[in-house]
Amino acid sequence: MPYPTDGERDRPWVMRTYAGHSSAAASNRLYRRNLEKGQTGLSVAFDLPTQTGYDPDHPLARGEVGKVGVPIGHIGDMRQLFDGIPLAEANTSMTINATAMWLFALYVELAKEQAETQGADWHEVVAKLAGTTQNDIIKEYLSRGTYVFPPGPSLRLITDMVAWTVANVPKWNPTNICSYHLQEAGATPVQEVAYAMCTAIAVLDAVRDSGQVPQDRMGDVVARISFFVNAGVRFVEEMCKLRAFAQLWDEITRDRYGVENPKHRRFRYGVQVNSLGLTEAQPENNVQRIVLEMLAVTLSRDARARAIQLPAWNEALGLPRPWDQQWALRMQQVLAYETDLLEYEDIFAGSPVIQSKVDEIVASAKQEIARVQEMGGAVAAVESGYMKTQLVASLAERRRRIEVGDEIVVGVNRFENTEPSPLEGEGAIETIRPEVEQEAVDEIRNWRTLRAQSEVDKALELLTSAARTDANLMEATLECARAGVTTGEWAGALREVFGEYRAPTGVSGASAAGEASGELAAVRERVRATGEAVGGRLRMLVGKPGLDGHSNGAEQIAVRARDVGFEVVYQGIRLTPAEIVAAAVQEGVHVVGLSILSGSHLEVVPDVVDGLRAAGAADVPVVVGGIVPPADAQVLLRRGVARVFTPKDYELTEIMNEIVDVVREANGINTTLG
């Protein structure tokens, strides 16, 4: 029957595009254009230095400023970012985790300033703020890599934010349990549901046990916990996953936390459909993939997303242009306003096929949740490496199925013949001006000269003092925002107290050696023979230079390299070029493989090549993998890189074979033999 019974349509979801680059001013212009086109919410993409707590002039920020998002270094940048956008009327999602408390404090302080300018009571304005800070640190250890502090202090920052927002900003979602990146890291539907629920349990247990929120207000806490999920192209299975999510969340919050109000227990989620499934080969096919994946989170009214952001068709090629983002927005608008989707009750209610699949996911997820809880919960399962190993193994199995053809990807491993695409060519992606980084460096150095340093010092001392106690850190962070503290200074102060952390890589426990073809065995024999020719087992260093924490590709290369017989040196993410060079020399490796997805390849890769030469290791070849446009690949090859692999090079065993060729070439061995 039509829903609701008065004949009105269900309200559309919040429509967003994930956006931000170059500078606060440039991103503001983009946001205002998108809002004029009918976008109903903002989704802020921050650059990697901002996400990992560094200012633009920090050495680790080299090549990363403004690339994958907007750099926000202080309250002045936040003013520019939202210039002309009343925060009390906005719905803003901020994809920020380790530094979430800091960016939220800047947002709150800006809302206060806007209120005072309008002569309004800032308490009332702040209470109206609606939106989300992602603020899920568990999945950062498992997949995306923008963590800073160890798990314990990181969970404390989340707990303090939850407690403070429930009391002061009741419409804000202080944490957004993000299973999106778990799927990108290899999670099956069961693992995605189970590990997301384990993360939510860890957060809710921490809030409850902190004593900062009375037990009778736990319903208010649960009501502000939202989720951010991934939806792949298997849209029936994905839709069942969302129904399973809703069922489990209702049960857990009722039984574990005693939340009686059904409205508090609603499973509220936003979604970006699966960027992992977008292909560089025949990228026009990504359009239908995105549309089909959107159906997974809209068809079932009982488990419908309340906010959706779609990737652009060309994200596997590079940064989308405003027109590409507009196309993604129009997809949502056509579905919401031209179809009759929102006029009906849940069209799957009562389907035995759907219910059977939901029951299967729920039962398996409960088993995995119980397994993690027996280990001591999500934090313990991160620290032991259990969850990371499971994800790496799942992704290795998925890649194996694609390589042997058990899983078909149109245009990649089947139906590969294609006409030239009129959508591609010069200008098909957004490019960042090379001056952006230096402008950001100059700006933040100027900012430091204009503020009252005594106020900055006082605010940072207040923050570090509070961090050494069990005090809620939000008020001290707000004081830092008011004083003009920078992102790097705030994070640096907490690094002094909390220390830093390196998460387990999960590589040692995963393998794809069971693939059916004999190709792996043939490459393994070449590795053995080449090792004999050079006088020892071949050693490969897999490195992640810069701040790019998306390590899935690097981990899969490391796993496959080990499976074909390489001795693999992989130390995880966030290494400087100098650290990679030092490790390569110390370990005596025969080849260095660099993985970069953030767009910083033209800056950091030459630093590694030059560093090897300066260290007397010019004979060690360097290969590069990542999202590298063809023109940039040619630049890297001219700078001394031996091979460049991009997402179209999906056959990992064949990549290993080429790397053996690289080693043989570097050592003067005939590549046609062995």
C-alpha positions as CSV (number, residue, x, y, z in Angstrom):
1,M,0.0,0.0,0.0
2,P,1.2,3.6,-0.5
3,Y,3.3,5.1,2.2
4,P,2.3,7.1,4.2
5,T,-1.4,6.3,4.3
6,D,-2.3,10.0,3.7
7,G,-0.8,9.7,0.2
8,E,2.3,11.7,0.8
9,R,5.7,10.5,-0.4
10,D,8.5,9.4,1.9
11,R,10.9,12.3,2.4
12,P,14.1,12.0,0.2
13,W,17.4,11.3,1.9
14,V,20.1,14.0,2.4
15,M,22.0,14.3,-0.9
16,R,25.7,15.0,-0.7
17,T,28.9,14.8,-2.8
18,Y,32.2,14.2,-1.0
19,A,34.2,17.3,-1.9
20,G,37.1,19.5,-1.0
21,H,40.5,20.3,-2.5
22,S,43.3,22.9,-2.9
23,S,42.2,25.5,-0.3
24,A,39.4,26.6,2.0
25,A,38.4,29.4,-0.4
26,A,38.4,27.1,-3.5
27,S,36.4,24.4,-1.6
28,N,33.9,27.1,-0.4
29,R,33.2,28.0,-4.0
30,L,32.6,24.4,-4.9
31,Y,30.2,23.9,-1.9
32,R,28.2,26.9,-2.8
33,R,27.8,25.8,-6.4
34,N,26.8,22.3,-5.3
35,L,24.2,23.7,-3.0
36,E,22.8,25.8,-5.8
37,K,22.4,22.7,-7.9
38,G,20.1,21.1,-5.3
39,Q,22.6,19.3,-3.0
40,T,20.9,19.2,0.5
41,G,24.0,18.5,2.6
42,L,27.7,19.0,2.7
43,S,30.4,16.3,2.9
44,V,33.8,17.7,3.7
45,A,36.9,15.9,2.4
46,F,40.0,17.0,4.3
47,D,43.5,16.6,3.0
48,L,45.8,14.0,4.6
49,P,47.9,16.4,6.7
50,T,44.7,17.7,8.3
51,Q,43.5,14.1,8.9
52,T,46.7,13.0,10.5
53,G,47.4,16.1,12.5
54,Y,50.1,17.9,10.6
55,D,50.4,21.5,9.4
56,P,51.2,22.1,5.7
57,D,54.8,23.0,6.4
58,H,55.6,19.7,8.2
59,P,58.0,17.4,6.2
60,L,55.5,14.6,6.1
61,A,53.0,16.9,4.4
62,R,55.1,17.3,1.3
63,G,53.1,16.5,-1.8
64,E,49.9,15.9,0.2
65,V,48.5,19.4,0.8
66,G,45.2,19.9,-0.8
67,K,45.3,16.7,-2.8
68,V,42.6,14.4,-1.5
69,G,40.7,17.2,0.4
70,V,40.8,20.6,1.8
71,P,43.6,21.7,4.2
72,I,42.3,23.2,7.4
73,G,45.0,24.5,9.7
74,H,43.1,26.8,12.1
75,I,39.9,28.8,12.8
76,G,40.7,31.2,9.9
77,D,40.6,28.4,7.4
78,M,37.3,27.2,8.8
79,R,35.8,30.7,8.4
80,Q,36.8,30.7,4.7
81,L,35.5,27.1,4.2
82,F,32.0,28.0,5.3
83,D,31.9,31.7,4.2
84,G,28.3,32.5,3.3
85,I,27.0,29.2,4.6
86,P,24.9,29.5,7.9
87,L,25.9,26.6,10.0
88,A,22.7,26.6,11.9
89,E,20.9,25.8,8.7
90,A,23.5,23.3,7.2
91,N,23.7,19.6,7.5
92,T,27.5,18.9,7.4
93,S,29.3,15.6,7.3
94,M,33.0,15.7,8.1
95,T,35.1,12.7,7.1
96,I,37.6,13.1,9.9
97,N,38.8,10.6,12.5
98,A,42.0,11.0,14.6
99,T,41.6,14.8,14.6
100,A,37.8,14.8,14.7
101,M,37.6,16.6,18.1
102,W,39.7,19.4,16.7
103,L,37.8,19.9,13.5
104,F,34.5,19.8,15.4
105,A,35.8,22.3,17.9
106,L,36.7,24.7,15.0
107,Y,33.2,24.1,13.6
108,V,31.5,24.9,16.9
109,E,33.6,28.0,17.4
110,L,32.7,29.2,13.9
111,A,29.0,28.7,14.7
112,K,29.5,30.8,17.8
113,E,31.1,33.6,15.7
114,Q,28.2,33.5,13.2
115,A,25.7,33.7,16.1
116,E,27.4,36.7,17.6
117,T,27.6,38.5,14.2
118,Q,23.8,38.0,13.9
119,G,23.2,39.1,17.4
120,A,21.8,35.6,18.3
121,D,22.3,33.5,21.4
122,W,25.2,31.2,20.5
123,H,23.9,28.5,22.8
124,E,20.7,28.3,20.7
125,V,22.7,28.3,17.4
126,V,25.1,25.6,18.6
127,A,22.2,23.5,19.8
128,K,20.8,23.6,16.2
129,L,23.9,22.3,14.6
130,A,23.2,19.1,12.6
131,G,25.6,16.8,10.9
132,T,28.2,14.2,11.5
133,T,31.9,13.7,12.4
134,Q,33.0,10.3,11.2
135,N,35.2,9.8,14.3
136,D,35.6,6.0,13.9
137,I,39.2,5.2,14.8
138,I,38.8,1.4,14.8
139,K,38.4,1.2,11.0
140,E,41.4,3.6,10.6
141,Y,43.6,0.9,12.2
142,L,42.1,-1.7,9.9
143,S,41.8,0.0,6.5
144,R,42.2,3.7,5.9
145,G,45.2,4.5,8.0
146,T,44.7,8.1,9.2
147,Y,45.1,7.1,12.9
148,V,47.5,9.1,15.1
149,F,47.3,7.9,18.7
150,P,47.1,4.5,20.3
151,P,43.7,2.8,20.6
152,G,43.1,3.7,24.2
153,P,43.6,7.5,24.0
154,S,41.8,7.5,20.6
155,L,38.7,5.9,22.2
156,R,38.9,8.4,25.0
157,L,38.7,11.3,22.4
158,I,35.6,9.7,20.9
159,T,34.0,9.1,24.3
160,D,34.6,12.8,25.3
161,M,33.1,14.0,22.1
162,V,30.0,11.8,22.5
163,A,29.4,12.9,26.1
164,W,29.9,16.6,25.2
165,T,27.7,16.6,22.2
166,V,24.8,14.8,23.9
167,A,24.8,17.5,26.5
168,N,25.5,20.5,24.2
169,V,24.8,19.7,20.5
170,P,21.9,17.2,20.7
171,K,21.3,17.1,16.9
172,W,24.9,16.2,16.1
173,N,26.2,12.7,15.4
174,P,29.5,12.7,17.2
175,T,30.6,9.3,15.8
176,N,29.7,7.6,12.6
177,I,30.6,3.9,12.7
178,C,32.2,3.5,9.3
179,S,32.0,0.1,7.7
180,Y,32.6,1.6,4.3
181,H,36.3,1.2,4.4
182,L,36.1,-2.3,5.9
183,Q,34.5,-3.5,2.7
184,E,37.2,-1.7,0.7
185,A,39.8,-3.5,2.8
186,G,38.2,-6.9,1.9
187,A,35.3,-7.4,4.4
188,T,32.6,-9.8,3.4
189,P,29.0,-8.6,4.2
190,V,29.2,-10.7,7.4
191,Q,32.6,-9.1,8.4
192,E,31.4,-5.6,7.6
193,V,28.3,-6.0,9.8
194,A,30.2,-7.8,12.6
195,Y,33.2,-5.5,12.9
196,A,31.0,-2.4,12.6
197,M,28.9,-3.6,15.5
198,C,32.0,-4.5,17.5
199,T,33.2,-1.0,17.1
200,A,29.8,0.5,18.2
201,I,29.9,-1.8,21.2
202,A,33.4,-0.5,22.1
203,V,32.3,3.1,21.9
204,L,29.0,2.6,23.8
205,D,30.8,0.6,26.5
206,A,33.4,3.3,26.9
207,V,30.8,6.1,27.1
208,R,28.7,4.1,29.6
209,D,31.7,3.2,31.8
210,S,33.2,6.7,31.7
211,G,30.4,7.9,34.0
212,Q,30.1,11.1,31.9
213,V,26.5,10.2,30.8
214,P,23.8,9.1,33.3
215,Q,22.4,5.7,32.6
216,D,19.0,7.1,32.0
217,R,20.4,9.1,29.1
218,M,22.0,6.2,27.3
219,G,19.0,6.3,24.9
220,D,20.1,9.8,23.8
221,V,23.6,8.5,23.2
222,V,22.4,5.6,21.1
223,A,20.1,7.9,19.2
224,R,23.1,9.9,18.0
225,I,25.3,7.0,16.9
226,S,25.1,6.8,13.2
227,F,26.7,4.5,10.6
228,F,28.4,5.0,7.2
229,V,28.2,1.9,5.1
230,N,29.4,0.6,1.7
231,A,27.1,-0.7,-1.0
232,G,28.6,-2.9,-3.7
233,V,27.2,-3.9,-7.0
234,R,25.7,-7.2,-5.7
235,F,22.8,-5.0,-4.7
236,V,20.4,-7.7,-3.5
237,E,22.9,-9.1,-1.1
238,E,23.9,-5.5,0.0
239,M,20.2,-4.6,0.6
240,C,19.9,-7.7,2.8
241,K,23.1,-6.7,4.7
242,L,21.4,-3.4,5.5
243,R,18.3,-5.1,6.8
244,A,20.6,-7.3,8.9
245,F,22.4,-4.2,10.2
246,A,19.0,-2.7,11.3
247,Q,17.9,-5.9,13.0
248,L,21.2,-6.4,14.9
249,W,21.4,-2.8,16.0
250,D,17.9,-2.9,17.4
251,E,18.7,-6.1,19.4
252,I,22.1,-4.9,20.7
253,T,21.0,-1.5,21.9
254,R,17.9,-3.0,23.6
255,D,19.5,-6.0,25.2
256,R,23.0,-4.7,26.0
257,Y,22.2,-1.1,26.9
258,G,18.6,-1.2,28.0
259,V,17.3,1.3,25.5
260,E,13.5,1.0,25.5
261,N,12.5,3.7,23.0
262,P,12.3,2.2,19.5
263,K,13.1,5.6,18.0
264,H,16.4,5.7,19.8
265,R,17.2,2.2,18.5
266,R,16.7,3.1,14.8
267,F,19.6,2.2,12.6
268,R,20.5,5.5,11.0
269,Y,23.1,5.4,8.3
270,G,24.6,7.3,5.4
271,V,26.3,5.7,2.5
272,Q,28.8,6.1,-0.3
273,V,28.6,3.4,-2.8
274,N,31.6,1.3,-3.5
275,S,34.5,3.3,-4.9
276,L,36.6,0.1,-4.8
277,G,34.5,-1.4,-7.6
278,L,35.1,1.5,-9.9
279,T,37.4,0.6,-12.8
280,E,40.1,2.5,-14.7
281,A,39.4,0.2,-17.7
282,Q,36.2,1.3,-19.6
283,P,35.4,3.8,-16.8
284,E,32.1,4.6,-18.5
285,N,30.8,1.3,-17.0
286,N,31.1,2.9,-13.6
287,V,28.0,4.9,-14.2
288,Q,25.7,1.9,-14.2
289,R,27.7,0.4,-11.3
290,I,27.0,3.5,-9.2
291,V,23.3,3.5,-10.1
292,L,22.9,-0.2,-9.2
293,E,24.7,0.2,-6.0
294,M,22.5,3.1,-5.0
295,L,19.5,0.8,-5.4
296,A,20.9,-1.4,-2.6
297,V,20.4,1.4,0.0
298,T,17.2,2.9,-1.3
299,L,14.9,0.0,-2.4
300,S,14.1,-1.3,1.0
301,R,12.2,1.4,2.9
302,D,12.7,-0.3,6.3
303,A,16.5,-0.1,5.8
304,R,16.8,3.0,3.6
305,A,19.8,5.3,3.9
306,R,19.1,8.8,5.3
307,A,22.1,10.3,3.5
308,I,23.8,9.3,0.3
309,Q,26.9,10.5,-1.5
310,L,27.8,8.9,-4.8
311,P,31.3,8.8,-6.3
312,A,31.9,10.2,-9.7
313,W,32.4,7.9,-12.7
314,N,36.1,8.8,-13.1
315,E,37.3,8.5,-9.6
316,A,39.5,5.5,-10.6
317,L,41.3,8.0,-12.9
318,G,41.9,10.9,-10.5
319,L,40.1,13.8,-8.8
320,P,36.6,14.4,-10.3
321,R,35.7,17.7,-11.8
322,P,32.6,19.8,-10.7
323,W,30.7,18.5,-13.7
324,D,31.4,14.9,-12.7
325,Q,30.1,15.5,-9.2
326,Q,27.0,17.2,-10.7
327,W,26.4,14.0,-12.7
328,A,26.5,11.9,-9.5
329,L,24.1,14.3,-7.8
330,R,21.7,14.2,-10.7
331,M,21.6,10.4,-10.4
332,Q,20.2,10.8,-6.9
333,Q,17.7,13.4,-7.9
334,V,16.3,11.4,-10.8
335,L,15.7,8.4,-8.5
336,A,14.2,10.5,-5.7
337,Y,12.0,12.8,-7.7
338,E,11.2,11.1,-11.0
339,T,10.5,7.6,-9.9
340,D,7.8,6.3,-7.6
341,L,10.2,4.7,-5.2
342,L,9.3,6.9,-2.3
343,E,5.5,6.3,-2.6
344,Y,5.4,2.7,-1.2
345,E,5.9,0.7,2.0
346,D,8.8,-1.7,2.0
347,I,8.5,-3.7,-1.1
348,F,10.5,-6.6,0.3
349,A,8.5,-7.2,3.5
350,G,7.4,-10.8,3.7
351,S,9.8,-12.0,1.0
352,P,11.1,-15.5,2.1
353,V,14.1,-15.1,-0.2
354,I,15.1,-11.8,1.3
355,Q,14.4,-12.9,4.9
356,S,16.5,-16.1,4.4
357,K,19.5,-14.1,3.3
358,V,19.0,-11.6,6.2
359,D,18.8,-14.4,8.7
360,E,22.0,-15.9,7.3
361,I,23.9,-12.7,7.6
362,V,22.6,-12.0,11.1
363,A,23.5,-15.5,12.4
364,S,27.0,-15.4,10.9
365,A,27.6,-11.9,12.1
366,K,26.5,-12.8,15.7
367,Q,29.1,-15.6,15.7
368,E,31.9,-13.2,14.6
369,I,30.8,-10.6,17.1
370,A,31.0,-13.2,19.8
371,R,34.4,-14.2,18.7
372,V,35.7,-10.7,18.9
373,Q,34.1,-10.1,22.3
374,E,35.8,-13.2,23.6
375,M,39.1,-11.7,22.6
376,G,38.3,-8.6,24.7
377,G,36.4,-6.5,22.2
378,A,37.3,-4.5,19.1
379,V,40.3,-2.7,20.6
380,A,41.9,-6.0,21.6
381,A,41.1,-7.5,18.2
382,V,42.9,-4.6,16.5
383,E,46.0,-4.7,18.8
384,S,46.3,-8.5,18.3
385,G,46.1,-8.1,14.5
386,Y,43.1,-10.5,14.3
387,M,40.7,-8.3,12.4
388,K,43.3,-6.9,10.1
389,T,44.5,-10.4,9.1
390,Q,40.9,-11.4,8.4
391,L,40.4,-8.5,6.1
392,V,43.7,-8.9,4.2
393,A,42.9,-12.6,3.7
394,S,39.3,-11.8,2.5
395,L,40.7,-9.3,0.0
396,A,43.3,-11.7,-1.2
397,E,40.6,-14.3,-1.9
398,R,38.5,-11.7,-3.7
399,R,41.4,-10.7,-6.0
400,R,42.1,-14.4,-6.6
401,R,38.6,-14.9,-7.8
402,I,38.9,-12.0,-10.2
403,E,42.2,-13.1,-11.5
404,V,41.1,-16.6,-12.3
405,G,37.7,-15.4,-13.7
406,D,35.4,-16.8,-11.0
407,E,34.2,-13.2,-10.4
408,I,33.5,-11.3,-13.6
409,V,34.3,-7.6,-13.8
410,V,33.0,-6.2,-17.1
411,G,35.7,-4.5,-19.1
412,V,38.5,-5.8,-16.9
413,N,38.6,-9.6,-17.0
414,R,35.7,-10.1,-19.5
415,F,34.4,-8.1,-22.5
416,E,37.7,-6.2,-22.7
417,N,37.4,-5.0,-26.3
418,T,36.2,-1.4,-26.4
419,E,35.8,1.7,-28.5
420,P,37.7,4.8,-27.5
421,S,35.8,6.7,-24.8
422,P,34.7,10.2,-25.7
423,L,34.6,11.0,-22.0
424,E,38.3,10.5,-21.5
425,G,41.4,12.4,-22.7
426,E,43.0,15.6,-21.7
427,G,41.1,17.5,-19.0
428,A,39.1,14.4,-17.9
429,I,40.0,14.8,-14.3
430,E,40.5,17.8,-11.9
431,T,44.1,18.8,-11.4
432,I,45.5,20.6,-8.4
433,R,47.7,23.7,-9.2
434,P,51.3,22.9,-8.1
435,E,51.4,26.3,-6.2
436,V,48.7,25.1,-3.8
437,E,51.1,23.6,-1.3
438,Q,53.5,26.5,-1.1
439,E,50.5,28.9,-0.7
440,A,49.3,26.9,2.2
441,V,52.7,26.8,3.8
442,D,53.1,30.6,3.4
443,E,49.6,31.2,4.8
444,I,50.0,29.1,8.0
445,R,53.4,30.7,8.7
446,N,51.8,34.1,8.3
447,W,48.9,33.0,10.6
448,R,51.4,32.1,13.4
449,T,52.8,35.7,13.3
450,L,49.4,37.3,13.6
451,R,48.0,35.5,16.7
452,A,48.8,36.2,20.4
453,Q,51.4,33.5,21.1
454,S,50.8,33.8,24.9
455,E,47.2,32.8,24.4
456,V,48.3,29.9,22.2
457,D,50.8,28.7,24.8
458,K,48.2,28.9,27.6
459,A,45.7,26.9,25.6
460,L,48.1,24.2,24.7
461,E,49.2,23.9,28.3
462,L,45.6,23.6,29.3
463,L,45.2,20.8,26.7
464,T,48.2,18.8,27.8
465,S,47.4,19.2,31.4
466,A,43.8,17.9,30.9
467,A,45.1,15.0,28.7
468,R,47.2,13.8,31.7
469,T,44.0,13.5,33.8
470,D,40.6,11.9,33.0
471,A,39.0,15.3,32.2
472,N,36.8,15.7,29.2
473,L,39.0,17.2,26.5
474,M,36.4,19.1,24.5
475,E,36.5,22.3,26.5
476,A,40.3,22.5,26.3
477,T,40.1,21.8,22.6
478,L,37.6,24.6,22.2
479,E,39.9,27.0,24.0
480,C,42.7,26.0,21.5
481,A,40.4,26.8,18.6
482,R,39.6,30.2,20.0
483,A,43.3,31.0,20.7
484,G,44.3,30.3,17.1
485,V,46.2,27.0,17.7
486,T,46.9,25.1,14.5
487,T,46.0,21.5,13.6
488,G,49.6,20.4,13.9
489,E,50.0,22.1,17.3
490,W,46.9,20.5,18.7
491,A,47.8,17.0,17.5
492,G,51.5,17.6,18.5
493,A,50.5,18.5,22.1
494,L,48.5,15.2,22.4
495,R,51.2,13.2,20.8
496,E,53.5,14.3,23.6
497,V,51.0,12.8,26.1
498,F,49.5,9.9,24.3
499,G,52.4,8.9,22.0
500,E,51.9,7.6,18.5
501,Y,50.9,4.1,17.2
502,R,51.7,1.7,14.3
503,A,48.9,-0.7,13.7
504,P,49.6,-4.4,12.7
505,T,49.7,-4.9,8.9
506,G,47.9,-8.2,8.7
507,V,50.2,-9.4,5.9
508,S,51.9,-12.2,7.7
509,G,48.8,-14.3,8.2
510,A,47.3,-14.0,4.7
511,S,47.9,-15.9,1.5
512,A,46.6,-16.3,-2.0
513,A,48.8,-19.3,-2.8
514,G,45.8,-21.5,-3.4
515,E,44.9,-20.1,-6.8
516,A,44.1,-22.7,-9.4
517,S,46.3,-21.7,-12.3
518,G,49.9,-22.7,-12.7
519,E,51.0,-19.1,-13.3
520,L,52.0,-18.5,-9.7
521,A,54.2,-21.7,-9.7
522,A,55.9,-20.5,-12.9
523,V,56.6,-17.1,-11.4
524,R,57.8,-18.7,-8.2
525,E,60.3,-20.7,-10.2
526,R,61.6,-17.5,-11.9
527,V,62.0,-15.8,-8.5
528,R,64.0,-18.8,-7.3
529,A,66.2,-18.9,-10.4
530,T,66.8,-15.2,-10.3
531,G,67.7,-15.4,-6.7
532,E,70.3,-18.0,-7.5
533,A,71.7,-15.8,-10.2
534,V,72.1,-12.8,-7.9
535,G,73.4,-14.8,-5.0
536,G,70.6,-15.1,-2.6
537,R,66.8,-15.1,-2.1
538,L,65.2,-12.1,-3.8
539,R,64.1,-9.4,-1.4
540,M,61.4,-6.8,-2.1
541,L,60.6,-3.7,0.0
542,V,57.0,-2.6,-0.2
543,G,56.7,1.1,0.9
544,K,54.0,3.6,1.6
545,P,55.6,7.0,1.4
546,G,53.9,10.1,2.7
547,L,50.6,10.2,4.5
548,D,48.5,8.0,2.3
549,G,47.0,5.3,4.6
550,H,45.0,3.4,2.0
551,S,47.2,0.3,2.3
552,N,45.0,-2.4,0.7
553,G,47.0,-2.5,-2.6
554,A,50.3,-2.5,-0.8
555,E,49.2,-5.3,1.4
556,Q,48.0,-7.4,-1.5
557,I,51.3,-6.8,-3.4
558,A,53.2,-7.9,-0.2
559,V,51.1,-11.0,0.2
560,R,51.5,-12.0,-3.5
561,A,55.2,-11.2,-3.5
562,R,55.7,-13.5,-0.5
563,D,53.6,-16.2,-2.2
564,V,55.8,-16.2,-5.3
565,G,58.9,-16.5,-3.2
566,F,60.2,-13.0,-2.5
567,E,61.4,-12.2,1.0
568,V,59.2,-9.2,1.7
569,V,60.0,-6.1,3.8
570,Y,56.8,-4.2,4.6
571,Q,56.7,-1.8,7.6
572,G,53.2,-0.4,7.1
573,I,52.1,3.1,6.3
574,R,53.3,6.7,6.7
575,L,57.0,6.5,6.0
576,T,59.2,9.3,4.8
577,P,61.2,8.7,1.6
578,A,64.4,8.8,3.8
579,E,63.0,6.0,6.0
580,I,62.2,3.9,2.9
581,V,65.7,4.5,1.5
582,A,67.3,3.6,4.8
583,A,65.3,0.4,5.1
584,A,66.1,-0.6,1.5
585,V,69.8,-0.2,2.1
586,Q,69.8,-1.9,5.5
587,E,67.8,-4.9,4.3
588,G,69.8,-5.2,1.0
589,V,66.7,-5.4,-1.1
590,H,66.7,-6.1,-4.8
591,V,63.7,-4.0,-5.7
592,V,61.6,-1.2,-4.0
593,G,57.8,-1.1,-4.7
594,L,56.0,2.1,-3.8
595,S,52.2,2.3,-3.4
596,I,50.6,5.8,-3.6
597,L,46.9,6.6,-4.0
598,S,46.8,10.2,-2.8
599,G,48.3,12.0,-5.8
600,S,51.6,12.8,-4.1
601,H,53.6,10.5,-6.5
602,L,55.4,13.3,-8.4
603,E,56.8,14.7,-5.2
604,V,57.7,11.6,-3.0
605,V,58.7,9.0,-5.6
606,P,61.6,11.1,-7.0
607,D,62.8,11.6,-3.4
608,V,63.1,7.9,-3.0
609,V,64.9,7.4,-6.4
610,D,67.3,10.3,-5.6
611,G,67.8,9.0,-2.0
612,L,68.8,5.5,-3.3
613,R,71.3,7.1,-5.6
614,A,72.8,9.3,-2.8
615,A,73.0,6.2,-0.6
616,G,75.0,4.3,-3.2
617,A,72.1,2.0,-4.1
618,A,71.3,3.4,-7.6
619,D,71.3,-0.2,-8.9
620,V,68.1,-1.0,-6.8
621,P,65.2,-0.4,-9.2
622,V,62.0,1.3,-8.1
623,V,58.5,0.3,-9.3
624,V,55.3,2.3,-8.5
625,G,51.7,1.4,-8.2
626,G,48.6,3.6,-7.6
627,I,46.3,6.1,-9.2
628,V,48.8,7.6,-11.6
629,P,47.6,9.5,-14.7
630,P,49.4,8.5,-18.0
631,A,51.2,11.8,-18.2
632,D,52.5,11.5,-14.7
633,A,53.6,7.9,-15.4
634,Q,55.8,9.2,-18.2
635,V,57.3,11.8,-15.8
636,L,58.1,9.1,-13.3
637,L,59.7,6.8,-15.9
638,R,61.9,9.6,-17.1
639,R,62.9,10.2,-13.4
640,G,64.3,6.7,-13.2
641,V,61.3,4.5,-12.1
642,A,61.4,1.1,-13.8
643,R,57.7,0.4,-14.0
644,V,54.4,2.1,-13.2
645,F,51.3,0.0,-12.5
646,T,47.8,1.4,-12.2
647,P,44.4,-0.1,-11.3
648,K,44.0,-1.6,-14.8
649,D,46.9,-3.9,-13.9
650,Y,44.8,-6.1,-11.8
651,E,46.6,-9.5,-12.3
652,L,49.0,-9.5,-9.3
653,T,50.9,-12.6,-10.4
654,E,51.6,-11.0,-13.8
655,I,52.8,-7.9,-11.9
656,M,55.1,-10.1,-9.9
657,N,56.4,-11.5,-13.2
658,E,57.2,-8.0,-14.5
659,I,58.9,-7.2,-11.2
660,V,61.2,-10.3,-11.7
661,D,62.0,-8.8,-15.2
662,V,62.9,-5.5,-13.5
663,V,65.3,-7.3,-11.1
664,R,66.8,-9.2,-13.9
665,E,67.3,-6.1,-16.1
666,A,68.9,-4.2,-13.1
667,N,71.3,-7.1,-12.6
668,G,72.2,-7.7,-16.3
669,I,70.4,-11.0,-16.5
670,N,68.5,-12.0,-19.7
671,T,64.8,-11.6,-19.1
672,T,63.8,-14.2,-21.6
673,L,65.5,-17.0,-19.6
674,G,64.6,-18.4,-16.2
